[in-house]
Amino acid sequence: MLVPIVAWAAAAAVAVVVLGFCAYEIVWKTNRLRRDVAKLQVAADQLTELRDGLAATQQRAAAVRTR
């Protein structure tokens, strides 16, 4: 009678540990991915600025050539 109770208690303890670890991993990876997305957004913004600057430079160069 005592063995099944101990087995269920051990199984419950293992389940709590595994679920706790999974929750920790999900939270950690979510935070890491949010940081990565923020860094990528900064890079995308910089690339947009560079693209706009390049387009403006091309327009000025084309205007100089047509004179």
PDB file of N, CA, C and O in Angstrom:
ATOM      1  N   MET A   1       0.822  -1.203   0.000  1.00  0.00           N
ATOM      2  CA  MET A   1       0.000   0.000   0.000  1.00  0.00           C
ATOM      3  C   MET A   1       0.861   1.260   0.000  1.00  0.00           C
ATOM      4  O   MET A   1       0.496   2.259  -0.620  1.00  0.00           O
ATOM      5  N   LEU A   2       1.984   1.222   0.680  1.00  0.00           N
ATOM      6  CA  LEU A   2       2.837   2.394   0.783  1.00  0.00           C
ATOM      7  C   LEU A   2       3.645   2.623  -0.503  1.00  0.00           C
ATOM      8  O   LEU A   2       3.956   3.762  -0.851  1.00  0.00           O
ATOM      9  N   VAL A   3       3.981   1.534  -1.202  1.00  0.00           N
ATOM     10  CA  VAL A   3       4.811   1.653  -2.406  1.00  0.00           C
ATOM     11  C   VAL A   3       4.102   2.462  -3.502  1.00  0.00           C
ATOM     12  O   VAL A   3       4.737   3.332  -4.099  1.00  0.00           O
ATOM     13  N   PRO A   4       2.816   2.216  -3.795  1.00  0.00           N
ATOM     14  CA  PRO A   4       2.163   3.029  -4.831  1.00  0.00           C
ATOM     15  C   PRO A   4       2.094   4.516  -4.458  1.00  0.00           C
ATOM     16  O   PRO A   4       2.209   5.373  -5.334  1.00  0.00           O
ATOM     17  N   ILE A   5       1.912   4.827  -3.195  1.00  0.00           N
ATOM     18  CA  ILE A   5       1.847   6.221  -2.764  1.00  0.00           C
ATOM     19  C   ILE A   5       3.199   6.885  -2.963  1.00  0.00           C
ATOM     20  O   ILE A   5       3.269   8.019  -3.435  1.00  0.00           O
ATOM     21  N   VAL A   6       4.271   6.190  -2.608  1.00  0.00           N
ATOM     22  CA  VAL A   6       5.620   6.728  -2.786  1.00  0.00           C
ATOM     23  C   VAL A   6       5.923   6.896  -4.279  1.00  0.00           C
ATOM     24  O   VAL A   6       6.527   7.888  -4.687  1.00  0.00           O
ATOM     25  N   ALA A   7       5.500   5.922  -5.085  1.00  0.00           N
ATOM     26  CA  ALA A   7       5.731   6.002  -6.528  1.00  0.00           C
ATOM     27  C   ALA A   7       4.995   7.194  -7.129  1.00  0.00           C
ATOM     28  O   ALA A   7       5.555   7.917  -7.954  1.00  0.00           O
ATOM     29  N   TRP A   8       3.753   7.404  -6.726  1.00  0.00           N
ATOM     30  CA  TRP A   8       2.988   8.553  -7.226  1.00  0.00           C
ATOM     31  C   TRP A   8       3.595   9.871  -6.756  1.00  0.00           C
ATOM     32  O   TRP A   8       3.644  10.845  -7.507  1.00  0.00           O
ATOM     33  N   ALA A   9       4.048   9.895  -5.530  1.00  0.00           N
ATOM     34  CA  ALA A   9       4.682  11.108  -5.012  1.00  0.00           C
ATOM     35  C   ALA A   9       5.970  11.403  -5.770  1.00  0.00           C
ATOM     36  O   ALA A   9       6.244  12.559  -6.092  1.00  0.00           O
ATOM     37  N   ALA A  10       6.757  10.384  -6.055  1.00  0.00           N
ATOM     38  CA  ALA A  10       7.998  10.569  -6.814  1.00  0.00           C
ATOM     39  C   ALA A  10       7.678  11.034  -8.234  1.00  0.00           C
ATOM     40  O   ALA A  10       8.343  11.925  -8.762  1.00  0.00           O
ATOM     41  N   ALA A  11       6.667  10.437  -8.847  1.00  0.00           N
ATOM     42  CA  ALA A  11       6.274  10.831 -10.200  1.00  0.00           C
ATOM     43  C   ALA A  11       5.790  12.286 -10.217  1.00  0.00           C
ATOM     44  O   ALA A  11       6.094  13.039 -11.142  1.00  0.00           O
ATOM     45  N   ALA A  12       5.046  12.663  -9.198  1.00  0.00           N
ATOM     46  CA  ALA A  12       4.563  14.042  -9.118  1.00  0.00           C
ATOM     47  C   ALA A  12       5.733  15.009  -8.936  1.00  0.00           C
ATOM     48  O   ALA A  12       5.750  16.082  -9.539  1.00  0.00           O
ATOM     49  N   ALA A  13       6.698  14.639  -8.117  1.00  0.00           N
ATOM     50  CA  ALA A  13       7.864  15.493  -7.897  1.00  0.00           C
ATOM     51  C   ALA A  13       8.664  15.652  -9.185  1.00  0.00           C
ATOM     52  O   ALA A  13       9.092  16.757  -9.517  1.00  0.00           O
ATOM     53  N   VAL A  14       8.868  14.562  -9.908  1.00  0.00           N
ATOM     54  CA  VAL A  14       9.590  14.625 -11.182  1.00  0.00           C
ATOM     55  C   VAL A  14       8.819  15.506 -12.172  1.00  0.00           C
ATOM     56  O   VAL A  14       9.416  16.317 -12.881  1.00  0.00           O
ATOM     57  N   ALA A  15       7.499  15.344 -12.218  1.00  0.00           N
ATOM     58  CA  ALA A  15       6.684  16.152 -13.125  1.00  0.00           C
ATOM     59  C   ALA A  15       6.793  17.637 -12.790  1.00  0.00           C
ATOM     60  O   ALA A  15       6.878  18.468 -13.693  1.00  0.00           O
ATOM     61  N   VAL A  16       6.793  17.979 -11.501  1.00  0.00           N
ATOM     62  CA  VAL A  16       6.916  19.377 -11.093  1.00  0.00           C
ATOM     63  C   VAL A  16       8.278  19.926 -11.508  1.00  0.00           C
ATOM     64  O   VAL A  16       8.367  21.054 -11.992  1.00  0.00           O
ATOM     65  N   VAL A  17       9.321  19.153 -11.328  1.00  0.00           N
ATOM     66  CA  VAL A  17      10.668  19.602 -11.708  1.00  0.00           C
ATOM     67  C   VAL A  17      10.753  19.792 -13.216  1.00  0.00           C
ATOM     68  O   VAL A  17      11.278  20.803 -13.683  1.00  0.00           O
ATOM     69  N   VAL A  18      10.248  18.840 -13.976  1.00  0.00           N
ATOM     70  CA  VAL A  18      10.311  18.933 -15.439  1.00  0.00           C
ATOM     71  C   VAL A  18       9.496  20.123 -15.928  1.00  0.00           C
ATOM     72  O   VAL A  18       9.964  20.883 -16.776  1.00  0.00           O
ATOM     73  N   LEU A  19       8.285  20.297 -15.407  1.00  0.00           N
ATOM     74  CA  LEU A  19       7.455  21.424 -15.823  1.00  0.00           C
ATOM     75  C   LEU A  19       8.077  22.765 -15.412  1.00  0.00           C
ATOM     76  O   LEU A  19       7.995  23.742 -16.155  1.00  0.00           O
ATOM     77  N   GLY A  20       8.687  22.805 -14.249  1.00  0.00           N
ATOM     78  CA  GLY A  20       9.368  24.024 -13.823  1.00  0.00           C
ATOM     79  C   GLY A  20      10.526  24.358 -14.736  1.00  0.00           C
ATOM     80  O   GLY A  20      10.717  25.518 -15.099  1.00  0.00           O
ATOM     81  N   PHE A  21      11.302  23.358 -15.111  1.00  0.00           N
ATOM     82  CA  PHE A  21      12.414  23.576 -16.024  1.00  0.00           C
ATOM     83  C   PHE A  21      11.917  24.042 -17.388  1.00  0.00           C
ATOM     84  O   PHE A  21      12.497  24.949 -17.986  1.00  0.00           O
ATOM     85  N   CYS A  22      10.849  23.426 -17.881  1.00  0.00           N
ATOM     86  CA  CYS A  22      10.285  23.835 -19.174  1.00  0.00           C
ATOM     87  C   CYS A  22       9.809  25.285 -19.125  1.00  0.00           C
ATOM     88  O   CYS A  22      10.038  26.050 -20.062  1.00  0.00           O
ATOM     89  N   ALA A  23       9.154  25.656 -18.043  1.00  0.00           N
ATOM     90  CA  ALA A  23       8.682  27.039 -17.901  1.00  0.00           C
ATOM     91  C   ALA A  23       9.869  28.003 -17.880  1.00  0.00           C
ATOM     92  O   ALA A  23       9.831  29.053 -18.523  1.00  0.00           O
ATOM     93  N   TYR A  24      10.915  27.647 -17.145  1.00  0.00           N
ATOM     94  CA  TYR A  24      12.112  28.486 -17.103  1.00  0.00           C
ATOM     95  C   TYR A  24      12.711  28.647 -18.493  1.00  0.00           C
ATOM     96  O   TYR A  24      13.060  29.761 -18.885  1.00  0.00           O
ATOM     97  N   GLU A  25      12.837  27.564 -19.243  1.00  0.00           N
ATOM     98  CA  GLU A  25      13.413  27.612 -20.584  1.00  0.00           C
ATOM     99  C   GLU A  25      12.571  28.478 -21.513  1.00  0.00           C
ATOM    100  O   GLU A  25      13.115  29.256 -22.296  1.00  0.00           O
ATOM    101  N   ILE A  26      11.264  28.352 -21.434  1.00  0.00           N
ATOM    102  CA  ILE A  26      10.383  29.145 -22.293  1.00  0.00           C
ATOM    103  C   ILE A  26      10.532  30.629 -21.983  1.00  0.00           C
ATOM    104  O   ILE A  26      10.624  31.448 -22.897  1.00  0.00           O
ATOM    105  N   VAL A  27      10.556  30.973 -20.718  1.00  0.00           N
ATOM    106  CA  VAL A  27      10.704  32.377 -20.331  1.00  0.00           C
ATOM    107  C   VAL A  27      12.071  32.901 -20.763  1.00  0.00           C
ATOM    108  O   VAL A  27      12.167  34.004 -21.301  1.00  0.00           O
ATOM    109  N   TRP A  28      13.119  32.129 -20.534  1.00  0.00           N
ATOM    110  CA  TRP A  28      14.471  32.557 -20.891  1.00  0.00           C
ATOM    111  C   TRP A  28      14.596  32.761 -22.402  1.00  0.00           C
ATOM    112  O   TRP A  28      15.141  33.768 -22.855  1.00  0.00           O
ATOM    113  N   LYS A  29      14.091  31.801 -23.177  1.00  0.00           N
ATOM    114  CA  LYS A  29      14.203  31.908 -24.628  1.00  0.00           C
ATOM    115  C   LYS A  29      13.330  33.029 -25.172  1.00  0.00           C
ATOM    116  O   LYS A  29      13.707  33.688 -26.141  1.00  0.00           O
ATOM    117  N   THR A  30      12.181  33.252 -24.569  1.00  0.00           N
ATOM    118  CA  THR A  30      11.326  34.356 -24.992  1.00  0.00           C
ATOM    119  C   THR A  30      12.036  35.687 -24.784  1.00  0.00           C
ATOM    120  O   THR A  30      12.024  36.548 -25.663  1.00  0.00           O
ATOM    121  N   ASN A  31      12.646  35.848 -23.635  1.00  0.00           N
ATOM    122  CA  ASN A  31      13.387  37.084 -23.363  1.00  0.00           C
ATOM    123  C   ASN A  31      14.564  37.256 -24.325  1.00  0.00           C
ATOM    124  O   ASN A  31      14.810  38.356 -24.822  1.00  0.00           O
ATOM    125  N   ARG A  32      15.279  36.178 -24.581  1.00  0.00           N
ATOM    126  CA  ARG A  32      16.406  36.246 -25.508  1.00  0.00           C
ATOM    127  C   ARG A  32      15.939  36.607 -26.913  1.00  0.00           C
ATOM    128  O   ARG A  32      16.567  37.421 -27.590  1.00  0.00           O
ATOM    129  N   LEU A  33      14.842  36.005 -27.350  1.00  0.00           N
ATOM    130  CA  LEU A  33      14.336  36.305 -28.680  1.00  0.00           C
ATOM    131  C   LEU A  33      13.842  37.747 -28.777  1.00  0.00           C
ATOM    132  O   LEU A  33      13.987  38.381 -29.822  1.00  0.00           O
ATOM    133  N   ARG A  34      13.263  38.267 -27.704  1.00  0.00           N
ATOM    134  CA  ARG A  34      12.839  39.666 -27.714  1.00  0.00           C
ATOM    135  C   ARG A  34      14.049  40.595 -27.861  1.00  0.00           C
ATOM    136  O   ARG A  34      14.002  41.575 -28.605  1.00  0.00           O
ATOM    137  N   ARG A  35      15.137  40.275 -27.142  1.00  0.00           N
ATOM    138  CA  ARG A  35      16.354  41.080 -27.279  1.00  0.00           C
ATOM    139  C   ARG A  35      16.897  40.988 -28.704  1.00  0.00           C
ATOM    140  O   ARG A  35      17.312  41.992 -29.283  1.00  0.00           O
ATOM    141  N   ASP A  36      16.893  39.777 -29.265  1.00  0.00           N
ATOM    142  CA  ASP A  36      17.389  39.603 -30.631  1.00  0.00           C
ATOM    143  C   ASP A  36      16.534  40.373 -31.636  1.00  0.00           C
ATOM    144  O   ASP A  36      17.062  40.976 -32.570  1.00  0.00           O
ATOM    145  N   VAL A  37      15.229  40.355 -31.447  1.00  0.00           N
ATOM    146  CA  VAL A  37      14.338  41.084 -32.349  1.00  0.00           C
ATOM    147  C   VAL A  37      14.606  42.581 -32.242  1.00  0.00           C
ATOM    148  O   VAL A  37      14.601  43.287 -33.250  1.00  0.00           O
ATOM    149  N   ALA A  38      14.837  43.063 -31.033  1.00  0.00           N
ATOM    150  CA  ALA A  38      15.130  44.491 -30.858  1.00  0.00           C
ATOM    151  C   ALA A  38      16.432  44.860 -31.583  1.00  0.00           C
ATOM    152  O   ALA A  38      16.506  45.903 -32.232  1.00  0.00           O
ATOM    153  N   LYS A  39      17.445  44.013 -31.472  1.00  0.00           N
ATOM    154  CA  LYS A  39      18.711  44.275 -32.171  1.00  0.00           C
ATOM    155  C   LYS A  39      18.518  44.243 -33.689  1.00  0.00           C
ATOM    156  O   LYS A  39      19.079  45.063 -34.415  1.00  0.00           O
ATOM    157  N   LEU A  40      17.721  43.288 -34.150  1.00  0.00           N
ATOM    158  CA  LEU A  40      17.463  43.208 -35.584  1.00  0.00           C
ATOM    159  C   LEU A  40      16.675  44.418 -36.074  1.00  0.00           C
ATOM    160  O   LEU A  40      16.889  44.881 -37.194  1.00  0.00           O
ATOM    161  N   GLN A  41      15.774  44.930 -35.258  1.00  0.00           N
ATOM    162  CA  GLN A  41      15.013  46.116 -35.643  1.00  0.00           C
ATOM    163  C   GLN A  41      15.928  47.327 -35.767  1.00  0.00           C
ATOM    164  O   GLN A  41      15.770  48.143 -36.675  1.00  0.00           O
ATOM    165  N   VAL A  42      16.895  47.440 -34.842  1.00  0.00           N
ATOM    166  CA  VAL A  42      17.868  48.531 -34.926  1.00  0.00           C
ATOM    167  C   VAL A  42      18.672  48.407 -36.222  1.00  0.00           C
ATOM    168  O   VAL A  42      18.893  49.396 -36.921  1.00  0.00           O
ATOM    169  N   ALA A  43      19.103  47.191 -36.534  1.00  0.00           N
ATOM    170  CA  ALA A  43      19.870  46.977 -37.766  1.00  0.00           C
ATOM    171  C   ALA A  43      19.012  47.291 -38.989  1.00  0.00           C
ATOM    172  O   ALA A  43      19.503  47.890 -39.946  1.00  0.00           O
ATOM    173  N   ALA A  44      17.743  46.897 -38.974  1.00  0.00           N
ATOM    174  CA  ALA A  44      16.851  47.182 -40.096  1.00  0.00           C
ATOM    175  C   ALA A  44      16.653  48.686 -40.254  1.00  0.00           C
ATOM    176  O   ALA A  44      16.623  49.197 -41.374  1.00  0.00           O
ATOM    177  N   ASP A  45      16.519  49.392 -39.139  1.00  0.00           N
ATOM    178  CA  ASP A  45      16.377  50.852 -39.206  1.00  0.00           C
ATOM    179  C   ASP A  45      17.631  51.502 -39.791  1.00  0.00           C
ATOM    180  O   ASP A  45      17.538  52.429 -40.596  1.00  0.00           O
ATOM    181  N   GLN A  46      18.792  51.017 -39.386  1.00  0.00           N
ATOM    182  CA  GLN A  46      20.042  51.559 -39.924  1.00  0.00           C
ATOM    183  C   GLN A  46      20.156  51.281 -41.422  1.00  0.00           C
ATOM    184  O   GLN A  46      20.599  52.134 -42.190  1.00  0.00           O
ATOM    185  N   LEU A  47      19.754  50.085 -41.824  1.00  0.00           N
ATOM    186  CA  LEU A  47      19.799  49.756 -43.251  1.00  0.00           C
ATOM    187  C   LEU A  47      18.835  50.621 -44.046  1.00  0.00           C
ATOM    188  O   LEU A  47      19.144  51.021 -45.169  1.00  0.00           O
ATOM    189  N   THR A  48      17.675  50.913 -43.481  1.00  0.00           N
ATOM    190  CA  THR A  48      16.725  51.797 -44.158  1.00  0.00           C
ATOM    191  C   THR A  48      17.317  53.185 -44.336  1.00  0.00           C
ATOM    192  O   THR A  48      17.185  53.791 -45.399  1.00  0.00           O
ATOM    193  N   GLU A  49      17.976  53.691 -43.287  1.00  0.00           N
ATOM    194  CA  GLU A  49      18.626  54.996 -43.385  1.00  0.00           C
ATOM    195  C   GLU A  49      19.721  54.981 -44.460  1.00  0.00           C
ATOM    196  O   GLU A  49      19.845  55.922 -45.243  1.00  0.00           O
ATOM    197  N   LEU A  50      20.502  53.912 -44.485  1.00  0.00           N
ATOM    198  CA  LEU A  50      21.558  53.804 -45.501  1.00  0.00           C
ATOM    199  C   LEU A  50      20.970  53.740 -46.902  1.00  0.00           C
ATOM    200  O   LEU A  50      21.490  54.369 -47.823  1.00  0.00           O
ATOM    201  N   ARG A  51      19.887  52.982 -47.069  1.00  0.00           N
ATOM    202  CA  ARG A  51      19.237  52.881 -48.373  1.00  0.00           C
ATOM    203  C   ARG A  51      18.718  54.245 -48.825  1.00  0.00           C
ATOM    204  O   ARG A  51      18.884  54.633 -49.981  1.00  0.00           O
ATOM    205  N   ASP A  52      18.093  54.958 -47.901  1.00  0.00           N
ATOM    206  CA  ASP A  52      17.578  56.288 -48.242  1.00  0.00           C
ATOM    207  C   ASP A  52      18.716  57.246 -48.602  1.00  0.00           C
ATOM    208  O   ASP A  52      18.606  58.037 -49.539  1.00  0.00           O
ATOM    209  N   GLY A  53      19.805  57.161 -47.843  1.00  0.00           N
ATOM    210  CA  GLY A  53      20.966  58.001 -48.150  1.00  0.00           C
ATOM    211  C   GLY A  53      21.564  57.658 -49.495  1.00  0.00           C
ATOM    212  O   GLY A  53      21.970  58.549 -50.240  1.00  0.00           O
ATOM    213  N   LEU A  54      21.623  56.383 -49.814  1.00  0.00           N
ATOM    214  CA  LEU A  54      22.151  55.952 -51.107  1.00  0.00           C
ATOM    215  C   LEU A  54      21.247  56.431 -52.242  1.00  0.00           C
ATOM    216  O   LEU A  54      21.735  56.881 -53.279  1.00  0.00           O
ATOM    217  N   ALA A  55      19.952  56.336 -52.050  1.00  0.00           N
ATOM    218  CA  ALA A  55      19.025  56.805 -53.080  1.00  0.00           C
ATOM    219  C   ALA A  55      19.183  58.311 -53.307  1.00  0.00           C
ATOM    220  O   ALA A  55      19.164  58.777 -54.446  1.00  0.00           O
ATOM    221  N   ALA A  56      19.337  59.060 -52.230  1.00  0.00           N
ATOM    222  CA  ALA A  56      19.524  60.512 -52.361  1.00  0.00           C
ATOM    223  C   ALA A  56      20.830  60.817 -53.081  1.00  0.00           C
ATOM    224  O   ALA A  56      20.883  61.717 -53.919  1.00  0.00           O
ATOM    225  N   THR A  57      21.874  60.077 -52.760  1.00  0.00           N
ATOM    226  CA  THR A  57      23.164  60.273 -53.418  1.00  0.00           C
ATOM    227  C   THR A  57      23.062  59.942 -54.903  1.00  0.00           C
ATOM    228  O   THR A  57      23.625  60.651 -55.737  1.00  0.00           O
ATOM    229  N   GLN A  58      22.355  58.877 -55.235  1.00  0.00           N
ATOM    230  CA  GLN A  58      22.177  58.513 -56.641  1.00  0.00           C
ATOM    231  C   GLN A  58      21.413  59.601 -57.389  1.00  0.00           C
ATOM    232  O   GLN A  58      21.738  59.914 -58.535  1.00  0.00           O
ATOM    233  N   GLN A  59      20.409  60.173 -56.753  1.00  0.00           N
ATOM    234  CA  GLN A  59      19.653  61.246 -57.398  1.00  0.00           C
ATOM    235  C   GLN A  59      20.535  62.475 -57.630  1.00  0.00           C
ATOM    236  O   GLN A  59      20.472  63.098 -58.690  1.00  0.00           O
ATOM    237  N   ARG A  60      21.359  62.820 -56.633  1.00  0.00           N
ATOM    238  CA  ARG A  60      22.260  63.958 -56.811  1.00  0.00           C
ATOM    239  C   ARG A  60      23.285  63.677 -57.908  1.00  0.00           C
ATOM    240  O   ARG A  60      23.598  64.562 -58.704  1.00  0.00           O
ATOM    241  N   ALA A  61      23.799  62.471 -57.954  1.00  0.00           N
ATOM    242  CA  ALA A  61      24.771  62.116 -58.979  1.00  0.00           C
ATOM    243  C   ALA A  61      24.130  62.174 -60.361  1.00  0.00           C
ATOM    244  O   ALA A  61      24.754  62.633 -61.318  1.00  0.00           O
ATOM    245  N   ALA A  62      22.909  61.718 -60.465  1.00  0.00           N
ATOM    246  CA  ALA A  62      22.210  61.747 -61.754  1.00  0.00           C
ATOM    247  C   ALA A  62      21.945  63.189 -62.176  1.00  0.00           C
ATOM    248  O   ALA A  62      22.017  63.515 -63.360  1.00  0.00           O
ATOM    249  N   ALA A  63      21.640  64.044 -61.217  1.00  0.00           N
ATOM    250  CA  ALA A  63      21.397  65.466 -61.528  1.00  0.00           C
ATOM    251  C   ALA A  63      22.673  66.133 -61.987  1.00  0.00           C
ATOM    252  O   ALA A  63      22.637  66.980 -62.880  1.00  0.00           O
ATOM    253  N   VAL A  64      23.803  65.772 -61.396  1.00  0.00           N
ATOM    254  CA  VAL A  64      25.085  66.364 -61.800  1.00  0.00           C
ATOM    255  C   VAL A  64      25.448  65.895 -63.210  1.00  0.00           C
ATOM    256  O   VAL A  64      25.960  66.692 -63.996  1.00  0.00           O
ATOM    257  N   ARG A  65      25.207  64.657 -63.549  1.00  0.00           N
ATOM    258  CA  ARG A  65      25.540  64.112 -64.862  1.00  0.00           C
ATOM    259  C   ARG A  65      24.699  64.713 -65.974  1.00  0.00           C
ATOM    260  O   ARG A  65      25.154  64.821 -67.113  1.00  0.00           O
ATOM    261  N   THR A  66      23.465  65.108 -65.646  1.00  0.00           N
ATOM    262  CA  THR A  66      22.570  65.626 -66.695  1.00  0.00           C
ATOM    263  C   THR A  66      22.814  67.104 -66.969  1.00  0.00           C
ATOM    264  O   THR A  66      22.242  67.656 -67.909  1.00  0.00           O
ATOM    265  N   ARG A  67      23.622  67.731 -66.195  1.00  0.00           N
ATOM    266  CA  ARG A  67      23.902  69.171 -66.423  1.00  0.00           C
ATOM    267  C   ARG A  67      24.774  69.381 -67.613  1.00  0.00           C
ATOM    268  O   ARG A  67      25.104  70.519 -67.944  1.00  0.00           O
TER     269      ARG A  67
END
